[in-house]
Every structure is written in structure tokens, then in C-alpha cells.
Amino acid sequence: HKRRRQQAMLETSSLHARSMLALAVAVLFCSPLVHSAGYCDGRDSGEDAQKLRLLEGEMPRTGPAPGKGLVEHRIEADVFVAGGGSAGTSAALAAARLGAKVVLVHGAPVLGGNAGSEIKLSMVGACGPREDIKTGALRLECREGGIVEEYTLDNTVSNPNRVAELFSLELYTKFRMEPNVSLFLSTWLVAVELENGQIVRAIAEDQISQNRYMIKAQVFIDATGDGRLGAEAGAEFIMGREGPIDYNESLAEGPDSETEGSSLSFVSVDYGTPQHYSPPVWAAKMNASDFKYRGVEFFQYGYWWNEVSWPFNTISDNGKIRDTLLETMFGIWDYIKNSGDIKGTENWGLQWFGNLPCKREGRRFRGLYTSSQNDIMADPTQDPPQAPTLYEDRVSYAGWGFDLHNPKGILDPSHPPYTSTKTPYMFSTPLRSLVSRTVPNLMLAGRLAGFTHVVFGSQRVMKTCAAMGQAAGTAAAYAAAKKQTPAQVAVTPAAVRSIQQQLLRDDAYIIGVLNEDKRDKARSAHVWATSEWVEGSINGSAINVISGQSRAVVTPLTSHTEAGGVAEGQGVPGVNRWISRGLPASITLELPSPSDIAQVQLIFDTGMHRKLSFSVRGAGVGIWGPQPETVRDYTIEVFDTVAGSWSTTTSESGNYQRRRTHSVTTKGA
């Protein structure tokens, strides 16, 4: 009787449900012993499967499951990071690699934030307005280095099919392999405890596992995007846009409470056969007039401009924003598939769509310094363009345009979705902008840091946030080691110089800061090579490896319509690398006197004049695989002055990374 009732109910359902009924009925004919395994032949079943078999040293589980409420755990760390997006992951890894004990909590089950598998947005950065065709190899290398370059290059090799879940997995693997980090996924920062105006403990909760974590630390980094950690600490923030008179910015549109919006995207594929699509009954009805300023010709991944902010609050109304974006997203796909205006869509169907909005803006916190438009280009039409301010405490850089979005987004189809003002030169990020001006041990990493809304329009993109995060993590590790607050460190010149030098050593780029690391014995070496490429404007002499700068960036401009690297006087001109005329080739560094050497660090060319980002589109952004310029096979030899002979300490093959370090442990070499 029960089976007949279920069958009668299912027969009124969809074709899909009726096909599932066939499976359900078939399962009912399996024997009681094996049907739950899903196979009628019983090959996965056995009478003794339920027995617990313990190996030597193993113990049975004890104790009941958690009851009411959350189980509390107390943890101590040097650095606490909230948020596992591009900024937070780089901050946590940077601090941990420098010896700090780090705790990272992230509300989502996967790492990556907007770039992760939940949203799948491609990461962009300073190379955005600096097209390859305008710059060319060996002229301008704008791509962010350091940690973000490392895991991007890993993805080009380990994720050849550009699977979004594998992108997040690559980040997860970095944390699994880092012993100084404790990672808590699906765990939300919910509160803090303060003493004397400083944070002493963060409280985070994993509601799925019924765990509450009380994390005591010295330095706290807010990389949540929305600024939950800073808000709980009572740090000063703004949500909205400044007006022209607030910071004397010509591009400012406020003062008001408007923010950039959130987006939902989809992925579609060509299935090879006609694909029917019927939208949900609640989907928006759209026509050609809705796309006057929004192109839909490319529809494999779309669309960033399916964006909503007004009339909602991007933090407290996130659910309403999601619902509105679902309406417009399915309305867009309905128009693509069924309007007849878009050709070539017959065989295309949805493969994936987002449910978690890709958020651009929430709170922005007031730092010890607020970076404004005037620091970068007070007059966007000035010729030649202004050389941006070189802050003494600069630790990172940006270069995306001042990309300021329509507050109403897709709800205002009669106007463009954004206004972008090109930044002719790349510009610096000061450490003071990454430190709260009201909570001394709170650091800020990512789009929520100390920028005006205009500058936020450039600093908010993910590769820029990743570079900023590495800077914040490096400074946090320094502060924790010195038992100082980030507020103290940021205004101490000697501390800032130490942080800058460490960032350079870790392949971060800082405009106009050269390698002056006293630990680096290569700086005093006599350098020569078996061959050198010196031709025209390209000087690939071996001596370039100790120029103090590891990229080509100096590109003087004459017009504000151009997009270059850095202004004359803000870096070392030239290619800043050794280039051989062919292979095999070798380079030799001879030290002034015998020295004990612990480590050799190499920086290879990875084509940083090109954009390179994970993308779910038909083609990745850049060359997806080992970069063709990169040295693949190499050996390191050390001359032992005692033995009077050369010995090979390292032999590598299949390299694809930019930064490589090798321990050599030699005496008197």
C-alpha cells in the first residue's frame, strides 16, 4: 500500500521524478541484505562489514555527540587572520612562513573568496589596463609576484583543465603543507574581546560541528572583505562614498551611503545537441533595451555586470541581493536562449550558476593613513601624468584603473555599469593604510583597508588584494616577533625597512625599493656568464642579477591616455636580469672572500609582462601551463675553497616556478 501511494504521488510529478521512480522500484527488488549498497550483485556487501577492527595503538571512539550549544576550545597564536580570500590566504601564509604561529578562520568551506570554486571569478590586478600588445616582453612587468604568483603558476601545471574546485584545492594544499597554520573552514568570526583598546581574543564558531574557538593572539588581521573583525572591535569605518571636499578628490561622487554591488554568475557549455531552457516563473523578463550597455555575445561565463547594490545594504541585505540577482541572472539566460536576438545558442545550456553573491564592497576602515586620489593622480587629464607618491612605508602596489560602478547596477540598464579612469602609472600602498587608526593591533588586508572610495576602485581587485595580504602578513609576523603593535611598527622607519626587505626577498614588488638586505652575499659578488644577450635596448648582462630589482618596470609616459609601469626615478631602468644567447649557459657569482653559505635563492623569468589568471572561460587568461621563458632544468655548484673543487649541491628538472630557494649548507665556499 505504501509503495502504491508513493507511486501515485510520483506519477503526478515531472519526467525526471518518474525516471527516478524506475530506479526506486528496481532497488526494491534487491535482497534486503544488499539493496542499501546500491548493487543487486552484492559485491560491496558482507555480513561482517559492521565490525570495528582496530589496528595496534588504535582505540574505539568514546563519549557522546555534543549536546545543546557549542563546545568551547581555547587556542593561542601569534597572528589571527579572519577571511580566506585572496588577501587572507596570502597574509596567513606570509606570516606562517616567517615563523609566526597563525590561525586562519574562513566562513566558507573552501578557500579563495571570490576567486574560489563557490564564485569562480578570475583574479585581476595591476596588469589590467596594461595590455601585452602595448608593453611587450622585457619592457613592463606588471604582474604581482610572491605568493599569488606561486599558486597561480602551480595551477597552470596541476590544473590544466581549469577546474574551479582544483583552484581552491591548490590553496588548501598550501595550508595543509604549512605547519605553522591552523586552518578552520566553515568557521565565522562572531565576536572579539578587548582590553585597553586592543583585541586580546577573537571568537569564531563552526555551527556545523558545534565548536566555538577562543583564539588569543598578538596581532589580528581583518581580511573578511566586509570587515566583521574590525566592526566587532569597534574600529572606525565608513560605508559609502566620500564627497569631493572630504579629500579634495575630483572623482568623488558622495558623500552618500552608496556602495559598489554584488554579482552572480553562471557557466554554460556547448552540449553538442539542442538544449531547451525554461526560466523559473519568477525570473526577470528582459529585452534588448536591458543590454544597451551590457554585451551578451560571449556567454560561456557571465556576467560581472549582473550586479546589484541599491536599494540594499550589501552586508545586512545579502539575502535580498542574492534573490534579486537570481531573478536577473535567469532572466539574462532566458534572453540569450529564447529571444532570438543572440545567434549560436541552440546547443548551449547551463552547467553551473552561483548562489553566493560575489561582493565588491562593504565597510572600509580608517587606517593610520587614508590613501586618496591626490596621491596617485590629482588631475586625471594632466600631461605628462603625475608620478604617484612614494610613501616611505610603501609595502605593496596597485595599478587597476579607478573602477567605480553604477550603484544600481543591472537595475539601471539605461546607463553604463561602471566608470573607469585609467591610472597611467602603477602606484604604492602604504603600510599605514593597512593598520587601524583606532585599534592598534588590528591590521587590514584587502578591499576594506584605508583608502578613499575612489582609490578603493583600484585596490579592491583580487591580485592587488593578494599582494596587500602578503605585505600585511609579513608586517604582522614582524610585529609579533618584536612584541610590538602594528601601529608602532608602521611608524618606525627601521621596522618598515626590515619588512620591505623581507617582502623583496619573498618576491613581492615594491615600487622604488631595492634589495639592500645585509644577509644577501650576492650583492658584493663579482658576476660573469658564459654568454649574454646585449642587443639594441635590451641589455641582458649578467651583472643585472644584483641590480636590486627583479623586473622591468620603468616606462616614462608623456600622456595621461597611456598606461605604463612606474615613473622615471621610481625604479632601475632596463630588464634587470641576465639573459643568455642560448643554452646551455651558466652564470658565476664570485664572493670577495670565502663565506659560509646557507641558502641560494633564484628568481626566474615567468613572463610577468603577460596577464596570468585562472579562468573558467574557454581559454585561461594568459598561457596556461609552464611559462615559455622559465628556466626548466638547472644545477647549482659551489666551489669549496678547502677542497679546491666544485661540487653540485642542487640539480633540478621540470621547474616552472619563479622563486626557488635551495639549502646548500657549505663552509668556506
Number of C-alpha atoms within 10 A of each C-alpha: 6 7 11 9 9 11 16 11 11 17 13 10 10 10 11 9 12 16 12 13 16 11 10 13 12 12 18 13 10 17 13 10 12 18 17 14 14 13 14 19 12 15 10 11 16 10 8 7 9 7 7 8 10 9 7 6 5 8 9 7 6 6 5 6 7 11 8 7 10 16 14 14 12 11 14 15 19 23 27 31 31 31 34 31 27 31 34 34 29 28 38 36 23 26 29 25 18 16 16 25 21 28 24 24 24 27 20 18 12 20 28 27 27 22 24 25 20 22 22 26 25 19 23 22 27 27 28 18 17 29 16 17 9 13 19 14 15 21 21 26 28 29 26 26 22 22 23 27 24 16 15 22 23 18 25 23 15 14 20 12 16 20 16 19 15 17 26 20 19 19 24 17 10 14 20 13 9 14 13 20 24 19 18 20 18 17 25 23 23 13 18 21 16 15 8 7 14 20 24 17 24 24 20 25 24 20 13 9 12 15 17 21 22 19 21 22 22 24 30 31 30 31 34 28 27 23 28 21 29 30 16 16 20 16 19 16 21 16 19 20 20 22 18 14 11 13 15 14 19 16 19 20 16 15 13 11 13 23 25 25 27 24 28 28 25 21 18 17 17 16 13 10 10 12 14 11 14 11 18 12 10 11 20 19 15 17 15 10 10 18 16 12 15 19 12 15 12 10 19 19 20 22 20 15 21 22 31 29 27 19 12 18 17 26 15 10 12 17 15 14 26 21 15 21 27 24 18 23 26 23 21 24 23 20 21 22 23 16 13 11 13 15 10 12 18 19 14 21 21 17 12 12 19 19 17 18 24 22 22 23 25 26 22 26 30 25 28 20 17 19 25 20 23 17 17 22 23 17 15 19 13 13 12 14 24 22 20 21 17 18 15 14 21 25 31 26 24 28 28 29 28 21 21 22 20 23 21 20 22 26 20 14 16 13 16 16 21 14 13 13 17 21 29 31 30 24 27 26 26 26 31 27 25 34 31 27 22 20 23 20 25 27 32 34 33 33 31 31 32 31 25 24 31 23 26 25 23 25 28 26 26 25 28 29 32 30 32 32 34 30 31 33 34 28 31 34 28 25 25 22 14 11 13 16 23 29 23 13 22 23 15 12 12 11 17 20 18 15 26 28 20 19 23 22 18 21 21 24 25 23 25 18 20 18 18 15 17 9 7 16 16 18 18 12 16 14 18 16 16 14 19 19 15 14 8 6 10 14 18 22 20 25 18 18 22 21 18 18 25 23 25 23 30 24 20 19 21 12 14 20 17 17 25 27 28 28 22 14 11 18 21 21 17 21 26 24 23 23 21 19 13 10 8 10 13 14 17 15 19 16 15 11 9 14 14 12 16 11 13 16 13 13 19 18 21 23 21 23 24 23 23 26 24 26 22 18 17 11 12 19 17 16 15 21 16 19 21 12 12 16 18 15 12 15 11 17 15 17 16 16 14 10 10 9 11 13 12 11 14 14 10 10 10 10 14 24 22 21 19 13 11 13 12 17 12 15 13 13 20
